[in-house]
Amino acid sequence: GRRDGNCRSDETRVATIVRAFLADAVPEYIQDGAREMVSHGIQKLNLKKSGSFWDVEGTIQGEDLQTYSPKLSIDINEGMINPLCNCEDSFSSVCRHVAAVAMKLQDTLDSAESDSDTPAQQTSRSEWRQTFRPFFATALEPASGRHYLIYRI
């Protein structure tokens, strides 16, 4: 048996397992959809630990107003993740709901691991300006080949 006193190393191990799961089992296009879900917010994230098993359950409200319940069953000893979801995509592959919960868990574990996250905070603040720069930098010009009528009333 294992002792539960080894909480810190379990978290590090789970972070490694989740990272590998996202890299190996989740295609890039599903990760993109999952990232968007994480940024819009996951309603709930529950974690149940029993020995070397972690059950992570999420609640995600879809665009179709459907509520999805993705779940990750993590076996720390085996280094395995068993993903489950109540959406139709989960039958064919890992769905973006499961991937979103995995990403959220990874973010949570990573931020718990690095206690000083001020440098990361700084970069993300200036980064958003770069993202929106093209929107503000370009002047609006009429599209070529189109004629505009201007009415003076």
C-alpha atoms as an extended CHARMM CRD file, in Angstrom:
* protein
*
       153  EXT
         1         1  GLY       CA              0.0000000000        0.0000000000        0.0000000000  PROA      1               0.0000000000
         2         2  ARG       CA              0.8350000000        3.6670000000       -0.2720000000  PROA      2               0.0000000000
         3         3  ARG       CA              0.7470000000        6.3580000000        2.3230000000  PROA      3               0.0000000000
         4         4  ASP       CA             -1.2680000000        9.5000000000        1.6480000000  PROA      4               0.0000000000
         5         5  GLY       CA              1.4690000000       11.6790000000        3.1180000000  PROA      5               0.0000000000
         6         6  ASN       CA              3.1220000000       11.8830000000       -0.2780000000  PROA      6               0.0000000000
         7         7  CYS       CA              0.7190000000       14.5180000000       -1.5960000000  PROA      7               0.0000000000
         8         8  ARG       CA              3.3040000000       16.7790000000       -3.2860000000  PROA      8               0.0000000000
         9         9  SER       CA              4.8770000000       14.0060000000       -5.3470000000  PROA      9               0.0000000000
        10        10  ASP       CA              1.4030000000       12.7460000000       -6.3410000000  PROA      10              0.0000000000
        11        11  GLU       CA              0.5650000000       16.1880000000       -7.7170000000  PROA      11              0.0000000000
        12        12  THR       CA              3.8290000000       16.2940000000       -9.6730000000  PROA      12              0.0000000000
        13        13  ARG       CA              3.1700000000       12.7750000000      -10.9990000000  PROA      13              0.0000000000
        14        14  VAL       CA             -0.4060000000       13.6520000000      -12.0180000000  PROA      14              0.0000000000
        15        15  ALA       CA              0.8350000000       16.8080000000      -13.7680000000  PROA      15              0.0000000000
        16        16  THR       CA              3.2550000000       14.6350000000      -15.7700000000  PROA      16              0.0000000000
        17        17  ILE       CA              0.5370000000       12.0830000000      -16.5990000000  PROA      17              0.0000000000
        18        18  VAL       CA             -1.8940000000       14.8150000000      -17.7180000000  PROA      18              0.0000000000
        19        19  ARG       CA              0.7890000000       16.5180000000      -19.8260000000  PROA      19              0.0000000000
        20        20  ALA       CA              1.5890000000       13.2200000000      -21.5670000000  PROA      20              0.0000000000
        21        21  PHE       CA             -2.1250000000       12.4870000000      -22.0700000000  PROA      21              0.0000000000
        22        22  LEU       CA             -2.6990000000       15.8640000000      -23.7510000000  PROA      22              0.0000000000
        23        23  ALA       CA              0.4000000000       15.4530000000      -25.9340000000  PROA      23              0.0000000000
        24        24  ASP       CA             -0.2360000000       11.8380000000      -26.9910000000  PROA      24              0.0000000000
        25        25  ALA       CA             -4.0000000000       11.2990000000      -26.9630000000  PROA      25              0.0000000000
        26        26  VAL       CA             -5.4480000000       14.7000000000      -27.8720000000  PROA      26              0.0000000000
        27        27  PRO       CA             -5.1140000000       15.9880000000      -31.4530000000  PROA      27              0.0000000000
        28        28  GLU       CA             -4.1730000000       19.6520000000      -31.9290000000  PROA      28              0.0000000000
        29        29  TYR       CA             -7.5690000000       20.7340000000      -33.2960000000  PROA      29              0.0000000000
        30        30  ILE       CA             -9.3200000000       19.2860000000      -30.2340000000  PROA      30              0.0000000000
        31        31  GLN       CA             -6.7910000000       21.0410000000      -27.9810000000  PROA      31              0.0000000000
        32        32  ASP       CA             -7.6730000000       24.3390000000      -29.7040000000  PROA      32              0.0000000000
        33        33  GLY       CA            -11.3730000000       23.8480000000      -28.9480000000  PROA      33              0.0000000000
        34        34  ALA       CA            -10.5260000000       22.8380000000      -25.3890000000  PROA      34              0.0000000000
        35        35  ARG       CA             -8.3460000000       25.9310000000      -24.8480000000  PROA      35              0.0000000000
        36        36  GLU       CA            -11.2750000000       28.0880000000      -25.8460000000  PROA      36              0.0000000000
        37        37  MET       CA            -13.5070000000       26.2950000000      -23.3280000000  PROA      37              0.0000000000
        38        38  VAL       CA            -10.9610000000       26.8040000000      -20.5650000000  PROA      38              0.0000000000
        39        39  SER       CA            -10.7820000000       30.5270000000      -21.3730000000  PROA      39              0.0000000000
        40        40  HSD       CA            -14.5810000000       30.8730000000      -21.3360000000  PROA      40              0.0000000000
        41        41  GLY       CA            -14.6820000000       29.0400000000      -18.0520000000  PROA      41              0.0000000000
        42        42  ILE       CA            -15.4800000000       25.6160000000      -16.7630000000  PROA      42              0.0000000000
        43        43  GLN       CA            -18.4490000000       25.8380000000      -14.3970000000  PROA      43              0.0000000000
        44        44  LYS       CA            -17.1730000000       23.2990000000      -11.9050000000  PROA      44              0.0000000000
        45        45  LEU       CA            -14.1260000000       21.1450000000      -11.3180000000  PROA      45              0.0000000000
        46        46  ASN       CA            -14.3460000000       18.4580000000       -8.6300000000  PROA      46              0.0000000000
        47        47  LEU       CA            -11.4420000000       16.3320000000       -7.4970000000  PROA      47              0.0000000000
        48        48  LYS       CA            -11.8370000000       13.1190000000       -5.5090000000  PROA      48              0.0000000000
        49        49  LYS       CA             -8.7230000000       11.3110000000       -4.3230000000  PROA      49              0.0000000000
        50        50  SER       CA             -8.7400000000        7.7520000000       -3.0520000000  PROA      50              0.0000000000
        51        51  GLY       CA             -5.3030000000        6.2340000000       -2.6580000000  PROA      51              0.0000000000
        52        52  SER       CA             -3.5350000000        6.2460000000       -6.0220000000  PROA      52              0.0000000000
        53        53  PHE       CA             -6.7190000000        7.1040000000       -7.9290000000  PROA      53              0.0000000000
        54        54  TRP       CA             -7.8340000000       10.6380000000       -8.7430000000  PROA      54              0.0000000000
        55        55  ASP       CA            -11.2630000000       11.3080000000      -10.2210000000  PROA      55              0.0000000000
        56        56  VAL       CA            -11.5620000000       14.7370000000      -11.7930000000  PROA      56              0.0000000000
        57        57  GLU       CA            -15.0370000000       15.7960000000      -12.8930000000  PROA      57              0.0000000000
        58        58  GLY       CA            -15.9470000000       18.9630000000      -14.7170000000  PROA      58              0.0000000000
        59        59  THR       CA            -19.1720000000       20.6850000000      -15.6550000000  PROA      59              0.0000000000
        60        60  ILE       CA            -19.1380000000       22.5820000000      -18.9420000000  PROA      60              0.0000000000
        61        61  GLN       CA            -22.0210000000       24.4920000000      -20.4630000000  PROA      61              0.0000000000
        62        62  GLY       CA            -21.9390000000       24.0670000000      -24.2500000000  PROA      62              0.0000000000
        63        63  GLU       CA            -22.9630000000       26.6290000000      -26.8710000000  PROA      63              0.0000000000
        64        64  ASP       CA            -26.0640000000       24.4980000000      -27.4270000000  PROA      64              0.0000000000
        65        65  LEU       CA            -27.0200000000       25.0580000000      -23.7470000000  PROA      65              0.0000000000
        66        66  GLN       CA            -26.3280000000       21.3860000000      -23.1280000000  PROA      66              0.0000000000
        67        67  THR       CA            -24.4030000000       20.6300000000      -19.9390000000  PROA      67              0.0000000000
        68        68  TYR       CA            -21.4820000000       18.2590000000      -20.3900000000  PROA      68              0.0000000000
        69        69  SER       CA            -19.8950000000       16.2390000000      -17.5990000000  PROA      69              0.0000000000
        70        70  PRO       CA            -16.3840000000       15.2530000000      -18.6390000000  PROA      70              0.0000000000
        71        71  LYS       CA            -14.4660000000       13.0220000000      -16.2350000000  PROA      71              0.0000000000
        72        72  LEU       CA            -10.8610000000       11.8790000000      -15.9420000000  PROA      72              0.0000000000
        73        73  SER       CA            -10.0660000000        8.7840000000      -13.9030000000  PROA      73              0.0000000000
        74        74  ILE       CA             -6.3450000000        8.9260000000      -13.2150000000  PROA      74              0.0000000000
        75        75  ASP       CA             -4.3980000000        5.9130000000      -11.9970000000  PROA      75              0.0000000000
        76        76  ILE       CA             -1.1850000000        7.3530000000      -10.5530000000  PROA      76              0.0000000000
        77        77  ASN       CA              0.6020000000        3.9990000000      -10.2120000000  PROA      77              0.0000000000
        78        78  GLU       CA             -0.1080000000        2.9200000000      -13.8020000000  PROA      78              0.0000000000
        79        79  GLY       CA              0.2660000000        6.4260000000      -15.2360000000  PROA      79              0.0000000000
        80        80  MET       CA             -3.0390000000        5.9930000000      -17.0360000000  PROA      80              0.0000000000
        81        81  ILE       CA             -6.0100000000        8.2570000000      -17.6810000000  PROA      81              0.0000000000
        82        82  ASN       CA             -9.4580000000        6.9260000000      -18.4860000000  PROA      82              0.0000000000
        83        83  PRO       CA            -11.5000000000        9.7400000000      -20.0750000000  PROA      83              0.0000000000
        84        84  LEU       CA            -15.3040000000        9.8050000000      -20.0220000000  PROA      84              0.0000000000
        85        85  CYS       CA            -17.8850000000       12.3190000000      -21.2790000000  PROA      85              0.0000000000
        86        86  ASN       CA            -21.5920000000       12.4260000000      -22.0080000000  PROA      86              0.0000000000
        87        87  CYS       CA            -21.1530000000       14.0930000000      -25.4190000000  PROA      87              0.0000000000
        88        88  GLU       CA            -21.4930000000       12.3350000000      -28.7700000000  PROA      88              0.0000000000
        89        89  ASP       CA            -17.8260000000       12.9650000000      -29.7330000000  PROA      89              0.0000000000
        90        90  SER       CA            -16.4950000000       10.9410000000      -26.8110000000  PROA      90              0.0000000000
        91        91  PHE       CA            -17.4290000000        7.6480000000      -28.4960000000  PROA      91              0.0000000000
        92        92  SER       CA            -14.9710000000        8.1350000000      -31.3590000000  PROA      92              0.0000000000
        93        93  SER       CA            -12.0560000000        9.8800000000      -29.6100000000  PROA      93              0.0000000000
        94        94  VAL       CA            -11.0490000000       12.1200000000      -26.7470000000  PROA      94              0.0000000000
        95        95  CYS       CA            -13.5050000000       15.0280000000      -26.8530000000  PROA      95              0.0000000000
        96        96  ARG       CA            -12.6900000000       18.6850000000      -26.2370000000  PROA      96              0.0000000000
        97        97  HSD       CA            -14.6480000000       18.6430000000      -22.9530000000  PROA      97              0.0000000000
        98        98  VAL       CA            -12.3040000000       16.0070000000      -21.5160000000  PROA      98              0.0000000000
        99        99  ALA       CA             -9.3080000000       17.8690000000      -22.9420000000  PROA      99              0.0000000000
       100       100  ALA       CA            -10.5420000000       21.1230000000      -21.3560000000  PROA      100             0.0000000000
       101       101  VAL       CA            -10.7890000000       19.4600000000      -17.9290000000  PROA      101             0.0000000000
       102       102  ALA       CA             -7.2850000000       17.9870000000      -18.4000000000  PROA      102             0.0000000000
       103       103  MET       CA             -5.9200000000       21.4430000000      -19.3280000000  PROA      103             0.0000000000
       104       104  LYS       CA             -7.6490000000       23.1030000000      -16.3820000000  PROA      104             0.0000000000
       105       105  LEU       CA             -6.2490000000       20.4500000000      -14.0310000000  PROA      105             0.0000000000
       106       106  GLN       CA             -2.7710000000       20.9240000000      -15.5100000000  PROA      106             0.0000000000
       107       107  ASP       CA             -3.0290000000       24.7190000000      -15.1140000000  PROA      107             0.0000000000
       108       108  THR       CA             -4.1260000000       24.2760000000      -11.5020000000  PROA      108             0.0000000000
       109       109  LEU       CA             -1.2850000000       21.8740000000      -10.7120000000  PROA      109             0.0000000000
       110       110  ASP       CA              1.2770000000       24.0520000000      -12.5110000000  PROA      110             0.0000000000
       111       111  SER       CA              0.2340000000       27.2140000000      -10.6850000000  PROA      111             0.0000000000
       112       112  ALA       CA              0.3090000000       25.3530000000       -7.3600000000  PROA      112             0.0000000000
       113       113  GLU       CA              3.8240000000       24.1540000000       -8.1830000000  PROA      113             0.0000000000
       114       114  SER       CA              5.2020000000       27.6050000000       -9.0670000000  PROA      114             0.0000000000
       115       115  ASP       CA              4.3400000000       29.8130000000       -6.1390000000  PROA      115             0.0000000000
       116       116  SER       CA              5.7090000000       32.9850000000       -7.7330000000  PROA      116             0.0000000000
       117       117  ASP       CA              3.8240000000       33.5080000000      -10.9700000000  PROA      117             0.0000000000
       118       118  THR       CA              4.4840000000       37.2330000000      -11.3400000000  PROA      118             0.0000000000
       119       119  PRO       CA              6.7560000000       36.9830000000      -14.4270000000  PROA      119             0.0000000000
       120       120  ALA       CA              4.0500000000       35.0040000000      -16.2610000000  PROA      120             0.0000000000
       121       121  GLN       CA              1.5250000000       37.6370000000      -15.2510000000  PROA      121             0.0000000000
       122       122  GLN       CA              3.6660000000       40.3830000000      -16.7880000000  PROA      122             0.0000000000
       123       123  THR       CA              4.0510000000       38.6590000000      -20.1610000000  PROA      123             0.0000000000
       124       124  SER       CA              0.3660000000       37.9170000000      -20.5360000000  PROA      124             0.0000000000
       125       125  ARG       CA             -0.4820000000       41.5780000000      -19.9040000000  PROA      125             0.0000000000
       126       126  SER       CA              1.6670000000       42.9000000000      -22.7260000000  PROA      126             0.0000000000
       127       127  GLU       CA              0.8070000000       39.9290000000      -24.9500000000  PROA      127             0.0000000000
       128       128  TRP       CA             -2.8420000000       40.8940000000      -25.3810000000  PROA      128             0.0000000000
       129       129  ARG       CA             -1.7660000000       44.2270000000      -26.8450000000  PROA      129             0.0000000000
       130       130  GLN       CA              0.2050000000       42.3790000000      -29.5110000000  PROA      130             0.0000000000
       131       131  THR       CA             -2.8180000000       40.2050000000      -30.2730000000  PROA      131             0.0000000000
       132       132  PHE       CA             -5.0920000000       43.1820000000      -30.9060000000  PROA      132             0.0000000000
       133       133  ARG       CA             -2.5230000000       45.4170000000      -32.6020000000  PROA      133             0.0000000000
       134       134  PRO       CA             -3.6220000000       44.5210000000      -36.1900000000  PROA      134             0.0000000000
       135       135  PHE       CA             -7.1730000000       45.5970000000      -35.3870000000  PROA      135             0.0000000000
       136       136  PHE       CA             -6.1190000000       49.0850000000      -34.3510000000  PROA      136             0.0000000000
       137       137  ALA       CA             -3.1570000000       49.6500000000      -36.6650000000  PROA      137             0.0000000000
       138       138  THR       CA             -4.9010000000       49.3120000000      -40.0160000000  PROA      138             0.0000000000
       139       139  ALA       CA             -6.9160000000       52.1280000000      -41.5260000000  PROA      139             0.0000000000
       140       140  LEU       CA            -10.2100000000       51.1570000000      -43.0940000000  PROA      140             0.0000000000
       141       141  GLU       CA            -10.0790000000       51.4380000000      -46.8780000000  PROA      141             0.0000000000
       142       142  PRO       CA            -12.8260000000       50.7350000000      -49.3970000000  PROA      142             0.0000000000
       143       143  ALA       CA            -12.4610000000       47.3180000000      -51.0110000000  PROA      143             0.0000000000
       144       144  SER       CA            -11.1870000000       47.5810000000      -54.5780000000  PROA      144             0.0000000000
       145       145  GLY       CA            -13.7550000000       46.9760000000      -57.2990000000  PROA      145             0.0000000000
       146       146  ARG       CA            -16.6300000000       48.1840000000      -55.1290000000  PROA      146             0.0000000000
       147       147  HSD       CA            -18.4150000000       51.4710000000      -55.5880000000  PROA      147             0.0000000000
       148       148  TYR       CA            -19.7830000000       53.4000000000      -52.6900000000  PROA      148             0.0000000000
       149       149  LEU       CA            -22.6650000000       55.8270000000      -52.8610000000  PROA      149             0.0000000000
       150       150  ILE       CA            -22.5490000000       58.6410000000      -50.3750000000  PROA      150             0.0000000000
       151       151  TYR       CA            -25.8340000000       60.3820000000      -49.5970000000  PROA      151             0.0000000000
       152       152  ARG       CA            -25.8630000000       63.8310000000      -48.0820000000  PROA      152             0.0000000000
       153       153  ILE       CA            -29.0960000000       64.4520000000      -46.2590000000  PROA      153             0.0000000000
